[in-house]
Amino acid sequence: MDPYASGLHNLEILKDAHPSPTNSNEATTRLRLIDRLILDCLGWNPEDLVLEEHHDGEYVDYAIGTRAKSLIVEAKKEGIHFTLPPGVAGRRQVEIETLLTTTDTSKAIQQVLGYCQKRGVPIAVLANGHQLIAFFASRQDGVPPLKGRALIFSSIQEMCEDFSILWSHLSKEGIATRNLQRALLGKNPIALSPEKLSDRIPGYPGFRPRTQLETDLKIIGGLFIQDLEDEEEVEDQFLEECYCSSGALSQYALVSKEILRARYASVKREHPGQVESAYTKKGVNPALTTHAMSQALSRRPIVILGDVGVGKTIFLRHLIRIDAKDILAGSLVLYVDFGREPALASNLEDFVAKRLSDQLRDTYNINIRERNFVRAVYNRDINQFKQEPAGYLEEDDPAEFRRRELAMLEARVNDGPAHLRRSLEHIRGTSKRSPLVILDNIDQRPKDFQERVFLIGQSLAETWPGTVFISLRPSTFFESRSSGSLAAYQPRMFTIAPARTEQVILKRLIFARAKVEEAREGDVFPHGLSIDSSDLSAYMDVLIKAFESNDDLKVLIDNLSGGNLRTALMFLYAFIGSGYVSTQRVLEVAERGGLYSVPMHEFLRAIIFGDHEHFQPSASAICNLFDISENDGREHFLLPNILAHVQRLGESAGRDGFVPIDEVYDFTQGLGFSQEQTGNQLQRGLAKRLLESSSGESASAPCRVTTNGSYTYRSLVQRFVYIDAMIVDTPIVDAGFRRRIQDATSIFDRLDRACIFKEYLDSEWARFEAGATDLSFRWDLTSEALDRDLSDARYRAERARSKRESHE
Ligand SMILES: Nc1ncnc2c1ncn2[C@@H]1O[C@H](COP(=O)(O)OP(=O)(O)OP(=O)(O)O)[C@@H](O)[C@H]1O
């Protein structure tokens, strides 16, 4: 999960756990709600926080910021000590003066204002766990702080509903790009970007209706393509037939091979001798299997490093069940999947011990709480107990002796982690079977959680008999190392590179296709649907053909997924039963014995729109390059220029693709953009993974272009389908063009609208180009290519119309 998604996920958990304010005191409020909000939901790290700083005899609850402190959060008791006036519910910005009408709120505002001013911290935040007020406490524009505006949230529910606003203004990222400043420091409203067409569309973003056929296809297709991965019965077969060895460089990526190769170059450079590739040209790195076996001796965990969705889990599953099956035959494989655990346990060690014990019982039929087993594990302790004074009771008072012995054993069993360790030692001693523990999918959790799990893994490896694998994102591991929390540990690390996207998808489709045949032959294919097994097979044949021979499609999926194979598979699932792919047509052609070729624009629309009628930026994997933050039409070309510039510099020799952020600001400043505009676009680029930062989440660290970024500004922008979708989400600064660009449904209206939009961008470009030199992205060239695509689309639409008319 990206930081934004995991922040929202955590906030929703918080909302469900605290539906309404209680009377908790300040410390409890802080612990239960505000800590969680800042750390788990807004992407701040513990090291960015200074808690309860003492200042001139007064206490500051949180001073937050990476280098200099940027904001002070004053925690108030849950529900009381300040309350927002009821009239402001649902509003995101109010005049601070409106809030001063309530005495407790006014007092709290004055108090935090005082703290900020004394300490020269610009942003003040008041939080009572359920409500939040943020405002500028020190400003240089001559406006007294209390005459300004505040950003407010009246409930956790509102924070969830408008999480994008909460995140973009108060998260670590948002603060880095000074969004709050832009929003509250009263940039002249004329400078704000105008409304988007989407603001005027009733029911936006709407839902794309599906036919019954498409609905059934979605369900049944998902069953065969998506769900089979988790079916235990076919696990080995799935791994044998669907697994693609990783490491081969993509042939379709629109970034240089050097950038692809440099994926973990800095990791290896900075940690010489500690990091190796998990795969070599000849298969699994032998050092990994050898290490897995001798791990008990070296007492260090094996860390599998890889970016999100790159294939860490499947690599481990394949290693254990296929590649190293013989070597690991005697091991007890115990697996904790943190991705599937809904809630975070407060005592993680107990939680891990419980999960492992449950698996010993369920998978290996070893119940470590069973009384005979317990007696066997603690045989020596029992004998020792008999030597102690209480041992006299064995003869004098056997019942009392049993009770005391029982109490002793129960105390041992109830210490979960220690009992598990003793049990595993006993198992190894008696049956020579050692545990192999995998702590997986930790990277979907917040960073401090990942660190805690890493420490548990480290301690398991140190004190337990057996091997421990931990899968982690490189950014987490190395950030934690450099910030000190994991600095002392030297685990063995193996990196995972993604497999070839088109191969992963093809193998998955071929496997699913065979399973459909098996279901048909065994007469277990679900009945009563509008689609039968031969329809589903025909549909899969069409997809298989597309992924075998449609290079445009391969380029699209490979680049947009950028090494995240889960995303690539999500795109595949998006096609199946999509209201944008003509399923009916596929089946009609199959009935006539043919094989339909799905046009690219149908695939593309399925990805861009998902289930919606209109493009919605927060729900789509695709980024609108043309969105702007100010009433400045030149800004439409800012993000494409940043991407092109970062790619150009990054691909020059010796850089691993990374470009210092200052160089980006120098470039955009040279083009006449403000720091705020650049910061805003950089943040959008990072959030949508068009750019990646060298230090995980930071918008101030060097960044490099991703394949997604490169593909978006080089290829997508030239397509009618992309332009057509982005129009609703792009503020049009020219009132004349704004009036001409309206909601449109029919293909011809949409084509006309796209031509007007192109004309608008051409005119904005002309103004921009006149005053700019050294542009990295040229809209004029893109516009010519777009012209060709528009003509092409019009030609196809007209041909389809005449075909339809000749049938009627
Ligand atoms: N080499 C591969 N061969 C076949 N399928 C793969 C391969 N790598 C990844 N996949 C598929 O891509 C998806 C994501 O893979 P996986 O869950 O292993 O990634 P991960 O790195 O563990 O993800 P996360 O970072 O979210 O924990 C899964 O559906 C998996 O089956």
The ligand as a Tripos MOL2 file, in Angstrom:
@<TRIPOS>MOLECULE
LIG
   31    33     1     0     0
SMALL
NO_CHARGES

@<TRIPOS>ATOM
      1 N1          7.7030  -13.9760  -10.5820 N.pl3     1 LIG1
      2 C1          6.3860  -14.0260  -10.6150 C.ar      1 LIG1
      3 N2          5.7340  -14.9680  -11.3150 N.ar      1 LIG1
      4 C2          4.3920  -15.0190  -11.3360 C.ar      1 LIG1
      5 N3          3.5850  -14.1850  -10.6640 N.ar      1 LIG1
      6 C3          4.1720  -13.2140   -9.9430 C.ar      1 LIG1
      7 C4          5.5870  -13.0870   -9.8890 C.ar      1 LIG1
      8 N4          5.8940  -12.0670   -9.1050 N.ar      1 LIG1
      9 C5          4.7270  -11.5630   -8.6740 C.ar      1 LIG1
     10 N5          3.6950  -12.2450   -9.1780 N.ar      1 LIG1
     11 C6          2.2670  -12.0040   -8.8980 C.3       1 LIG1
     12 O1          2.1210  -10.6010   -8.6200 O.3       1 LIG1
     13 C7          1.3360  -10.3920   -7.4390 C.3       1 LIG1
     14 C8          2.1600   -9.6840   -6.3780 C.3       1 LIG1
     15 O2          3.1940  -10.5520   -5.9460 O.3       1 LIG1
     16 P1          3.5930  -10.7460   -4.4050 P.3       1 LIG1
     17 O3          2.3990  -10.7170   -3.5440 O.co2     1 LIG1
     18 O4          4.4800  -11.9070   -4.3380 O.co2     1 LIG1
     19 O5          4.4030   -9.3970   -4.2250 O.3       1 LIG1
     20 P2          5.0820   -8.8140   -2.9080 P.3       1 LIG1
     21 O6          6.3890   -8.2300   -3.3210 O.co2     1 LIG1
     22 O7          5.0930   -9.8260   -1.8480 O.co2     1 LIG1
     23 O8          4.0460   -7.6720   -2.5850 O.3       1 LIG1
     24 P3          3.9840   -6.7160   -1.2750 P.3       1 LIG1
     25 O9          5.0860   -5.7320   -1.4400 O.co2     1 LIG1
     26 O10         2.6590   -6.0420   -1.4260 O.co2     1 LIG1
     27 O11         4.1080   -7.5730   -0.1050 O.co2     1 LIG1
     28 C9          0.8450  -11.7550   -6.9880 C.3       1 LIG1
     29 O12        -0.4220  -11.9750   -7.5330 O.3       1 LIG1
     30 C10         1.8610  -12.7200   -7.6120 C.3       1 LIG1
     31 O13         1.2720  -13.9480   -7.8720 O.3       1 LIG1
@<TRIPOS>BOND
     1     1     2 1
     2     2     3 ar
     3     2     7 ar
     4     3     4 ar
     5     4     5 ar
     6     5     6 ar
     7     6     7 ar
     8     6    10 ar
     9     7     8 ar
    10     8     9 ar
    11     9    10 ar
    12    10    11 1
    13    11    12 1
    14    11    30 1
    15    12    13 1
    16    13    14 1
    17    13    28 1
    18    14    15 1
    19    15    16 1
    20    16    17 2
    21    16    18 1
    22    16    19 1
    23    19    20 1
    24    20    21 2
    25    20    22 1
    26    20    23 1
    27    23    24 1
    28    24    25 2
    29    24    26 1
    30    24    27 1
    31    28    29 1
    32    28    30 1
    33    30    31 1
@<TRIPOS>SUBSTRUCTURE
     1 LIG1         1 GROUP 0 **** ****
